[in-house]
Amino acid sequence: MNDRRIRLIGIPLLSLLIVLLGNGGHLLSWPVFLVSWAVSLLFTAVLWLGNRALWDVLLQRFPEVHQTARRLWWLAVGSLLYTSLATIGLVALMHLFMPQYFSLAPAFMAQQIIFDLIPTTVVQLGYESRHFFLQWEQNVRRAEQLQSANQRAQLEALQQQLDPHFLFNSLNTLSALIEPDNEPAQDFVERLADVYRYVLLSRERSLVPLHDELAFVEAYVALQKARLRDNLQVSLAVPAELLEHRVAPLSVQLLIENALKHNEASRQNPLHVHVAATADGWLTVLNARRARITSLGPSTGTGLRNIRERYALLAPQRPVAVLDEATTFSVQLPLLAPEPTGAELGSKALAS
């Protein structure tokens, strides 16, 4: 957080306010006033900057909204400890120069610590309030951008799509025309219907469970293998406990499609694509790099850019990672938390 101006203005003003309030409104001679302000400035700067550094470390350690309560508890304990130790050190230092005003007696130390905790609490509340407002503003802006992107996608889909009922009726008719013994053709038509159904259902959803996306990927890969057969090999390694996490719809399929578009998939050089999820919350799509002999034209990067933009709105603190190496190409997508169940929502409501 860039708060340089706040510190440059806030520290002198707060120290001045402490001097004026601490004197009970009585007039001070200029020498006494300047010395008092200098001492107050020293205390204020040390306590402000130290507690601000503590707040910044905790914000980086607990950045998520659901971690706010934990961050505030650690902040309260850390600020209490730092303010107490810093106050004891400053009083001991000032005792060397002005022993008549700064005593090392425990009662004086306790009184000074309690006094210093008041402006410390005010400053920390100010930082938390500013952070909360900025976070709220970013969330509102992100929600508006995501809604706008969804509306544009829906408009483009409406402009380009066929009537869904017409297409499904046509697929049913085609399935009826296929000979009953022709199981591969029947399976192909059913998977094509599953793919189109998923595309339609996911248009109005910004996130889908990972198991739904992987089921769609399997249907998409089956359609491709009807043409490519063993020239395309896709392996899935996703632990069962991660299947309820959420991803942007069509994102995994788009990465596999990009791998097919830009790499050779032949009998001599089959294309291997690995999809794996790890417990640290990342889904990796990796493929070997082997450029196609017959080029389909230069890559525009539209698909990958679209994925990055969507995740920038959905999870700005966990951007999509792309690793482009000489022999492999991989993309890491963040796995977002599962959707809360009714029981979880009820427990949270009772806890609050």
C-alpha positions in Angstrom: 0.0 0.0 0.0 1.4 3.4 -1.0 0.8 5.6 2.1 3.9 7.8 1.9 1.8 11.0 1.9 -0.3 9.7 4.8 2.9 9.1 6.9 4.5 12.4 6.0 1.5 14.3 7.1 0.0 12.0 9.7 3.0 11.5 11.9 3.8 15.2 12.5 0.1 16.1 12.9 -0.6 13.2 15.4 2.5 14.1 17.4 1.4 17.7 17.5 -2.1 16.7 18.6 -0.7 14.5 21.4 1.4 17.5 22.7 -1.6 19.9 22.7 -4.0 17.4 24.3 -1.4 16.1 26.7 -0.8 19.7 28.0 -4.5 20.1 28.8 -4.7 23.3 26.7 -2.2 25.3 28.7 0.2 27.6 26.9 3.8 26.5 26.7 6.9 28.5 26.1 8.4 28.0 22.7 11.5 26.1 23.9 9.3 23.7 26.0 6.8 23.3 23.2 9.5 22.4 20.6 11.2 19.9 23.0 7.8 18.3 23.8 7.0 18.1 20.1 10.3 16.6 19.2 9.9 13.9 21.9 6.3 13.2 20.8 7.5 13.1 17.2 10.1 10.4 18.1 7.5 8.3 20.0 4.9 8.7 17.2 7.3 7.9 14.4 8.7 4.7 16.0 5.3 3.4 17.0 3.6 4.4 13.7 6.3 2.9 11.4 6.8 -0.2 13.4 3.1 -1.0 13.7 2.6 -0.1 10.1 5.3 -2.6 9.1 3.6 -5.3 11.3 0.3 -4.6 9.6 1.9 -4.8 6.1 3.5 -8.2 6.9 0.2 -9.6 8.3 -1.7 -8.3 5.2 0.7 -10.2 2.9 0.4 -13.3 5.1 -3.4 -13.2 5.4 -4.6 -11.3 2.2 -8.0 -13.1 1.7 -11.3 -11.7 2.9 -12.1 -14.9 4.9 -8.7 -14.4 6.7 -9.6 -11.0 8.0 -10.6 -12.1 11.5 -7.3 -14.1 11.9 -5.3 -11.1 10.6 -7.0 -8.8 13.1 -6.3 -11.1 16.1 -2.6 -11.4 15.1 -2.5 -7.6 14.6 -4.0 -7.0 18.1 -1.5 -9.3 19.8 1.5 -8.0 17.7 0.6 -4.4 18.2 0.3 -4.8 21.9 3.7 -6.6 22.1 5.5 -4.1 19.8 4.0 -1.0 21.4 4.9 -2.2 24.9 8.5 -3.1 24.0 9.0 0.0 21.9 7.6 2.2 24.7 9.9 0.6 27.3 12.9 1.1 25.0 12.0 4.8 24.2 11.4 5.6 27.9 14.7 4.1 28.8 16.4 6.1 26.1 14.7 9.4 27.2 15.6 8.6 30.8 19.2 9.1 29.9 18.6 12.7 28.8 15.6 13.8 30.8 15.3 11.6 33.9 13.1 14.1 35.6 10.3 13.5 33.0 10.9 9.8 32.2 11.0 7.4 35.1 11.9 3.8 34.9 9.4 2.9 37.6 6.9 0.1 36.6 3.9 2.3 37.3 5.2 5.0 35.0 6.0 2.4 32.3 2.5 0.9 32.5 0.9 4.3 32.3 3.0 5.3 29.2 2.2 2.0 27.5 -1.5 2.4 28.0 -1.2 6.0 26.7 0.7 4.9 23.6 -1.8 2.1 22.8 -4.5 4.7 22.2 -3.0 6.4 19.1 -1.6 3.0 18.0 -5.1 1.6 17.9 -6.4 4.7 16.1 -3.7 4.4 13.4 -4.3 0.6 12.9 -8.0 1.1 12.6 -7.3 3.8 10.0 -5.2 1.4 8.0 -7.8 -1.4 8.2 -10.6 1.0 7.3 -8.7 2.3 4.3 -7.8 -1.3 3.2 -11.4 -2.4 3.6 -12.7 0.5 1.5 -10.1 -0.1 -1.3 -10.9 -3.8 -1.3 -14.6 -3.1 -1.5 -14.0 -0.6 -4.3 -11.9 -3.2 -6.2 -14.6 -5.9 -5.7 -17.3 -3.7 -7.0 -15.2 -2.7 -10.0 -14.3 -6.3 -10.7 -17.9 -7.5 -10.4 -19.0 -4.8 -12.9 -16.2 -5.8 -15.3 -17.1 -9.5 -15.0 -20.8 -8.7 -15.6 -19.9 -6.6 -18.6 -17.7 -9.4 -20.0 -20.4 -12.0 -19.4 -22.9 -9.7 -21.2 -20.6 -9.3 -24.2 -20.0 -13.0 -24.3 -23.8 -13.7 -24.2 -24.5 -11.1 -26.9 -21.8 -12.6 -29.2 -23.2 -16.1 -28.5 -26.7 -15.0 -29.3 -25.6 -13.4 -32.5 -23.7 -16.6 -33.6 -25.5 -19.5 -32.2 -28.2 -21.7 -33.8 -31.4 -22.3 -32.0 -30.6 -24.9 -29.3 -33.8 -26.7 -29.7 -33.2 -27.0 -33.4 -29.7 -28.4 -32.9 -30.8 -30.9 -30.2 -33.7 -32.0 -32.3 -31.3 -32.4 -35.3 -28.9 -34.5 -33.2 -31.8 -36.7 -32.0 -32.9 -37.2 -35.6 -29.3 -38.0 -36.6 -29.1 -40.5 -33.8 -32.3 -42.2 -34.9 -31.0 -42.4 -38.5 -27.8 -44.2 -37.4 -27.9 -48.0 -37.5 -28.4 -49.5 -34.0 -25.2 -51.6 -34.5 -23.1 -48.6 -35.2 -22.1 -47.9 -31.6 -19.2 -45.5 -32.4 -21.5 -43.2 -34.4 -24.1 -43.3 -31.6 -21.5 -42.5 -29.0 -20.1 -39.6 -31.1 -23.5 -38.0 -31.5 -24.2 -38.3 -27.8 -20.9 -36.8 -26.8 -21.4 -34.0 -29.3 -24.8 -33.3 -27.6 -23.1 -33.3 -24.2 -20.4 -30.8 -25.4 -23.0 -28.4 -26.8 -25.2 -28.7 -23.7 -22.3 -27.9 -21.4 -21.3 -24.9 -23.6 -24.9 -23.6 -23.3 -25.2 -24.2 -19.6 -21.8 -22.6 -18.8 -22.5 -19.3 -20.7 -24.2 -17.7 -17.7 -21.8 -19.1 -15.1 -18.4 -17.5 -14.2 -17.3 -20.6 -12.3 -18.0 -24.3 -12.5 -16.9 -27.3 -10.4 -13.8 -29.0 -11.6 -15.5 -32.3 -12.0 -18.0 -30.7 -14.5 -15.1 -29.2 -16.5 -13.2 -32.5 -16.6 -16.3 -34.4 -17.7 -16.7 -31.8 -20.5 -13.0 -32.3 -21.4 -13.4 -36.0 -21.6 -16.3 -35.6 -24.0 -14.3 -33.1 -26.1 -11.3 -35.4 -26.2 -13.5 -38.3 -27.3 -14.7 -36.3 -30.2 -11.2 -35.4 -31.2 -10.0 -39.0 -30.8 -12.7 -40.1 -33.3 -10.5 -38.3 -35.9 -7.0 -38.5 -34.4 -7.4 -41.8 -32.5 -4.1 -42.6 -30.6 -2.4 -39.5 -32.1 -3.8 -37.6 -29.1 -3.2 -38.8 -25.6 -4.7 -36.8 -22.7 -4.0 -37.9 -19.1 -5.9 -36.6 -16.0 -4.3 -36.7 -12.6 -6.7 -35.0 -10.2 -7.2 -36.1 -6.6 -10.8 -36.7 -5.6 -10.7 -34.1 -2.8 -10.1 -31.4 -5.4 -12.9 -32.1 -7.7 -15.3 -29.8 -5.9 -12.9 -26.8 -6.4 -14.0 -24.4 -9.2 -12.5 -23.2 -12.4 -13.6 -20.9 -15.2 -15.8 -22.8 -17.7 -14.2 -24.0 -20.9 -10.7 -22.9 -19.7 -9.2 -26.4 -19.5 -10.7 -27.4 -22.8 -9.4 -24.3 -24.5 -5.8 -25.1 -23.4 -6.1 -28.6 -24.9 -7.6 -27.1 -28.1 -4.6 -24.7 -28.3 -2.2 -27.6 -27.9 -3.9 -29.3 -30.8 -3.8 -26.2 -32.9 -0.1 -25.4 -32.5 1.5 -28.9 -32.2 1.8 -32.0 -34.3 -0.4 -34.9 -33.5 0.6 -37.8 -35.8 1.3 -41.5 -35.5 5.0 -40.8 -35.5 4.7 -38.0 -33.0 1.6 -38.4 -30.8 0.6 -35.3 -28.9 0.6 -35.9 -25.1 -1.3 -33.5 -22.9 -1.2 -33.9 -19.1 -3.8 -32.3 -16.8 -2.8 -32.4 -13.1 -4.1 -30.8 -9.9 -2.0 -30.3 -6.8 -3.0 -29.8 -3.1 -1.6 -26.2 -3.2 -4.5 -25.2 -5.3 -3.2 -25.2 -8.9 -4.3 -27.0 -12.1 -1.6 -27.5 -14.6 -2.1 -28.3 -18.3 1.2 -29.4 -19.9 2.0 -30.5 -23.4 5.2 -31.3 -25.3 6.2 -28.7 -27.9 6.4 -30.0 -31.5 5.4 -27.4 -34.0 3.0 -28.5 -36.8 4.6 -29.0 -40.2 1.5 -27.5 -41.9 1.0 -24.2 -40.1 -2.5 -22.9 -39.4 -1.2 -19.4 -39.3 0.5 -17.3 -36.6 -0.9 -17.6 -33.1 -3.0 -14.6 -32.1 -2.9 -15.5 -28.4 -6.6 -14.7 -28.1 -7.6 -17.9 -26.3 -4.8 -17.6 -23.6 -5.4 -13.9 -23.3 -9.1 -14.5 -22.7 -8.3 -17.0 -19.9 -5.9 -14.6 -18.3 -8.5 -11.8 -18.4 -11.2 -14.0 -16.8 -9.0 -15.2 -14.0 -7.7 -11.6 -13.4 -11.3 -10.8 -12.6 -12.1 -14.0 -10.7 -8.8 -14.3 -8.7 -6.7 -11.2 -9.1 -4.3 -12.3 -6.3 -3.6 -15.6 -8.1 -2.8 -14.8 -11.8 -2.6 -17.5 -14.4 1.0 -18.7 -14.8 2.5 -19.6 -18.2 5.7 -21.5 -18.6 7.0 -21.5 -22.2 10.1 -23.7 -22.5 12.0 -25.2 -25.4 10.4 -28.7 -25.2 7.2 -28.1 -23.1 4.5 -25.6 -22.7 2.4 -25.4 -19.6 -0.3 -23.2 -18.1 -1.2 -23.1 -14.4 -4.8 -22.2 -13.5 -5.7 -21.4 -9.9 -8.3 -23.7 -8.3 -10.8 -21.6 -6.5 -12.6 -22.6 -3.3 -15.6 -24.9 -3.6 -19.0 -23.3 -3.4 -20.3 -23.4 0.2 -22.9 -26.0 1.0 -26.2 -25.2 2.8 -24.8 -26.6 6.1 -21.6 -24.5 5.8 -23.6 -21.4 5.2 -25.8 -22.1 8.2 -22.8 -22.7 10.5 -21.3 -19.4 9.3 -24.5 -17.6 10.0 -24.7 -19.0 13.5 -21.1 -18.2 14.2 -21.6 -14.6 13.1 
